[in-house]
């Protein structure tokens, strides 16, 4: 029964993240929503790992969090660079990566 609560919470978090990516136009908000989606999947990995008694799900979460941290560092560097060149982080106003 406890696993179902985690599954519902994870589905809710993932849905909030998807809606945020689809609706919002600010690059930083989109990044945050992608991180919410990653954390929703991580929550499921840990819940199933605990339910099955197999620690491999938690190991996968460790690697996903490591990759997500690298993604955030590189992504924020790209966003800062785009902001310095275009003075906005609104993805609708930035249609291409042309100078």
C-alpha positions in Angstrom: 0.0 0.0 0.0 2.9 2.4 0.8 4.3 1.9 -2.7 1.1 3.2 -4.3 1.5 6.5 -2.4 5.0 6.9 -3.8 3.8 6.1 -7.2 1.0 8.7 -7.0 3.3 11.3 -5.6 5.9 10.6 -8.4 3.2 10.8 -11.1 2.0 14.1 -9.7 5.5 15.5 -9.6 6.2 14.3 -13.1 3.0 15.8 -14.4 3.8 19.2 -12.8 7.2 19.1 -14.4 5.7 18.3 -17.9 3.1 21.0 -17.6 5.8 23.5 -16.5 8.0 22.6 -19.5 5.1 23.0 -21.9 3.6 26.2 -20.5 6.5 28.3 -19.2 8.8 30.1 -21.5 11.6 31.1 -19.1 14.6 28.9 -19.6 15.4 28.8 -15.8 11.8 27.7 -15.0 12.0 25.0 -17.7 15.3 23.8 -16.2 13.6 23.5 -12.8 10.7 21.6 -14.2 13.1 19.1 -15.9 14.8 18.6 -12.5 11.3 18.0 -10.9 10.7 15.3 -13.6 14.1 13.7 -12.9 13.4 13.7 -9.1 10.0 12.1 -9.7 11.7 9.2 -11.5 14.3 9.0 -8.8 11.6 8.7 -6.2 10.1 5.8 -8.1 13.5 4.1 -8.4 14.0 4.4 -4.6 10.5 3.3 -3.8 10.7 0.2 -6.0 14.2 -0.5 -4.7 12.9 -0.4 -1.1 9.9 -2.5 -2.0 11.9 -5.2 -3.7 14.8 -5.1 -1.3 17.3 -4.6 -4.1 19.7 -1.7 -3.7 20.4 -1.4 -7.5 17.6 1.2 -7.8 19.4 3.4 -5.3 22.6 3.0 -7.2 20.9 4.1 -10.4 19.5 7.2 -8.5 23.1 8.1 -7.5 24.2 8.1 -11.1 21.1 10.0 -12.3 21.8 12.7 -9.7 25.4 12.9 -10.7 24.4 13.4 -14.4 21.7 15.9 -13.4 24.2 18.0 -11.4 26.5 18.1 -14.5 23.5 19.0 -16.7 22.6 21.9 -14.4 26.1 23.2 -14.3 26.4 23.2 -18.1 22.9 24.3 -18.7 23.2 27.3 -16.4 26.4 28.2 -18.1 24.6 28.1 -21.5 21.7 30.2 -20.1 24.1 32.8 -18.7 25.9 33.0 -22.1 22.6 33.4 -23.9 21.5 36.1 -21.5 24.7 38.0 -22.0 24.3 37.9 -25.7 20.5 38.5 -26.0 19.6 40.1 -22.6 16.7 37.6 -22.1 16.1 34.1 -21.1 12.6 33.8 -22.7 12.8 30.9 -25.1 10.2 32.4 -27.4 12.4 35.5 -28.0 15.5 33.4 -28.7 14.6 31.4 -31.8 18.1 30.4 -32.9 21.6 30.2 -31.6 22.8 32.6 -34.3 24.8 35.6 -33.0 
